[in-house]
Each structure stands twice: as C-alpha cells, then as structure tokens.
C-alpha cells in the first residue's frame, strides 16, 4: 500500500470524483478526512473509509467560507495530527449560455471553485511547510483549457484560475518540498454531469442516451470517464512515484483535448 498511514483530506468528498478519490486513497493505505457541504454524505464516505481499515473522519464545511476552511483544518490536525495530502476537489456549476449568466452565477461559482480552492490550498500549506512535506492535488477541468463543450463560461474561467494557481503555487511551495499538481477531467459520469445531460435531453426532446453518445463522439477513446478514472490519477499524484512531478496539470479525458 503506497500511502500507508498518510493523512489525506478530500473536499467535495460526498459524491462523484471526491468520493471515488477518498475511497481510492483509503484503498492505497491513507486515512481520509471526508469534507462536504452535505454533512450526511461526508459521514457516509467516512464510514466507507473505516470499512477498509483506515481511519475516516467526516467534516461538514462550506468551501466558500474561509472560516469553515480554518475550522476543518484545525479539526483534522486535532484528530489526526497532520495533513499529508490535500485533494482540492469541491466545485459548483450550472449549464448556461454566456449571455444568460449573471453576477450571482459569477459570485457563486468563483466563491467555491476559485476562492475556496486558493484558501484551502493556502491553509493546508501552512500545516505542510513546517514538516517540509506535502502533496496538493487540485481538481481543475478541461473547461479551463478552452474545451468548447464546457457547461458555462464562468465555470471555465474558474477552472482556468485553478490551473494558473497550480503552476504558481508549485513554484512558490517547491522550496518547502510540497508538490502541487492538478487533474483536468474531461466528460465524467458524476451526478453533476448526469444532471446536465438530463437538462440537455429535456431541452432537445431526445433521450439521455442520445446526448451521452453525442458527447463522446469526438473522444478518441469513445467513452466518458468514470469517477474512478480521476481517482486513479489522484492516487498516483499522491504517491511516492510522483515525487518529482510538480506544477503540472494532467488531462484525463480520453484524448479529447490535446493540451
């Protein structure tokens, strides 16, 4: 087990990429702190982690709140003593045309996807710096690389911010032996994705299956990701095998975006 007794914190752990990452990290030997705005979902994932023989801690937190971020880190340190791995995953979006987006959309999406990612990274790095060790893995998106099928322009801007932050943080935290990387998922069959596909199907008057088949038409491997595909990259980036990788943003998208 590559990550035996490491302490991993996963935000947005209640479903999708977050829950898959939490369980994959536990399978690799890590103790996992499952953080989600939905406290019941966080508890479910922490219980699933505990069934693997690892310690699971559930924390309810709003990732757009700096006070909540401070509290969740303090609770983790009190309970588990340190943070070795951060998976900065929590995010929000909605499907909308650029001319239909509002100031409320901008504030809601950037509050979690950009502000939350930055302040979570910063707060966790404060714990990692004295120990001269840590892995920070941000979950960005191919939407931040200009993928034309993105849910909306504001979401793309927020994920572009995560990609830029990853590169700068890697440069500035490398002196403390902290690796900072990002994963850029493509089409991934999370609840959020399935909900958006359902909205598209309803608007167009076609089946969900038809929308899903159309979505993967331009994917060289002809399939969408499952959350476990992203989790596998997360585990690699948290592992000793990636010790000399930092500042890089990896597409996991079946070859959809070659950037």
N, C-alpha and C positions, 0 to 999 in steps of 0.2 A: 504494500500500500504506500503510494508515493507521498502522501500527505499526512502520515500518521501523527496524530496529536497536534496538528496545526489548528489554529482557530480561524475560521472563515466567517465573514459577515456578508450576507446576501440581502440587498434591498429589493423590494418588489418580489419577495420570495413566495407570495401566496399562490401564484399560478404561472403558467407559461414557462418562459425562459428562466425566470427566477426560481421556480420550484424545481425544474429539471436540474438547474445548476446546483441548488442546495443538496439535492439527493445524490448527484454525481460526486460532489465534493465529499460527502459523507462516505460514499462507497470507496473513495480513494483514501479514507482514513481520517478526514478532518472532522473536528467538532464544528457545528454550524449554528450561527445566530440567524434565525429567520425573521426578517423585518418586513412588515407590510402595513399599509394603512388600514387593512381589514385584520383586526386582531385575531378573529376566529380562524382565518386562513393561515395566519402565521403559526398559530398553535397546532393546526393540522400538520403543517410541514415539519415543525419541531418534533412532533410525536413520531412522524415517519422517520426522521433522522435518528431518533432514540431507538427505534426498532433495529437499526443497523449496528447498534452497539456503541455508537458515538453519542456525545452529549448534544442535545438540541435545546436551544433557548429561543423562545418566541418573544418578540417585542413589537408592540403596536406603535407606529410612528408615521407622521406625515413628512415625506421627504422634501416638501417645500418649506418646511419650518426649521430654521437654524436652531431654535430651542429644542425641538424634537431630536434633531441630529445630535446635539450635545448630550441630551439625556440618553439616547440609545447607546452612544459610545461609552458613556460613564457606566451604564448598566452592564455592558459587555465586559468592561475591564474589571468591575466588581465581581462578576460571576465567573469569568474565565481567565482573567489575569493579563490578557494581551490580545492583539489582533494581528494575525499573520497575513491574512488575505481579505481584500475587500472586492466584492463583485457589485459594482455600482450600476444596478440594473433598472431601478424604478423609473417608469415613464408613462406619459399620457399622450393621447392624440384624439382627433376625430377626422372623418373624411369630409373634405370641403374644397370647393373651387377657390382659387386665390382671391377672387373678387367678393366672395361671401364670408371671408374671415374677418373677425372683429378684434377690437382691443382686448376684449375679455378672453378670446382664444389665445392671443399672444401672451397675456399675463398668466393664464392657467398653464399653458404648455411650457413656457420658459421657466416658470416658477419651480417645476419639478425637473424637467429634462435638462436644464442648463444650470440654474441656481442651485438646485438640490444636488446635482452631480458634483459641482465645484465645492460646495461647502462640506459635503460628505467626504470627498477626497481630502480636503484640507484638514478636517478634524481628525480623520483616521491617520493621516500622515504625521500629525503631532504625536501620536502614540508610537508610530513606527520609527521616527527619527532617532530617539534616544537608544533604541535597540539596534539601530543600523541594519534593519531587515524589514522587508515587506513586499507584497505584490498587490498592486491596484489594477483591477481589470474593469474598464468602463464598457458598458454596452451601448454602442452607438447604432448606426444603421447605414445601409447603402443609400438611404434617403439623404444622408449628409454628404454623399458623393455626387449628387445630381441625378439619381435614378428617377426617370420621368413618371414612374408609376407610384410615386410616394403618396401618402394619404393627404397631406396638405403642405403648403409652402412654409408655414410657421414650424411645423414638425421638422421639416428638412433643415431649416435654419438652426433649430435647437440641436439636432444631431451633428450638424457641421460644427457647432460650438464644442460639442464633446470631442470630436476628432481633433480640433485645434488644441483644446485643453490637454488632451492626452499627450500630444507632442511637447508642449511647453512644460507640463508637469514632469515628464520623463527627463527633460534636460535639466530641470532645477532640483529634482529629488534624487537624481542618479548619484550625486556625491554622498548621499546617505544610504546607498545600497538598496534603494527602493525602485523596483521595476514598475513602470506604468505602461499599460497596453490597452488596446480597445478591440472589441469584436464588432464587426458591422454585419449583422444578419440581413439576409435577403428575405424573400417571402417565407414566413414561418407560421406554422399552423397553431398559433396561440388562440386563446379566446378572443383577444382583441382583433386578430386577423379574421377569424371566422365571423365575428360580428360585422366587420366592414364588408366582407364578402356577401353576407346576408343583406346588407343595405343596398349594395350594388345590384344584387339579383332582383330585389324588390323594385328598384327604380327602373330596371331594364325589362322587367317582366320575363325573366329567364330563370333557370334553375341555378342553385348554388353550385352544383357540379359543373355546369357550363362555364360559370365565372372562374372556378378553380382551374379548369382545363385551359381556358384562355390565358390565365395569369402565368401558367408555366410554359406557354407556347414558345417563348423566347429564351427560356432557361436551357442552356446546353445539356444539362443532365435530366431535363424534363420532369423535375419534381421540386416541390417546395421543401423547405426544411421542416423537420420535427424539432421541438424544443431541445431534445436530446442531442441534436447535431451541434447546437450552440454550446450546450453544456460540455460536450467533449472538448471543444476548443478552450473553454474556460478552465477545465481541469489541466489541460496541457500548459496553459499560460501561468497557472498557479504552481506548477510542478518544478522540480529541480532541472528538468530537461530544457526549460526555457530561461535558465539563469542569465544568459547573455542577450536576451531579447528585451528591448525597451523602446518606447516611443513609436511602436508600430501599430497599425490598425488593420486588422485582418478581415477580409470579406469572407463570409460563409454564406454562399448564395447560389451554389450550383453553376457558377461561371457566368452569372447574369451581368455583373459589372466588372470589367477588367481594368481596375484602377487601384 
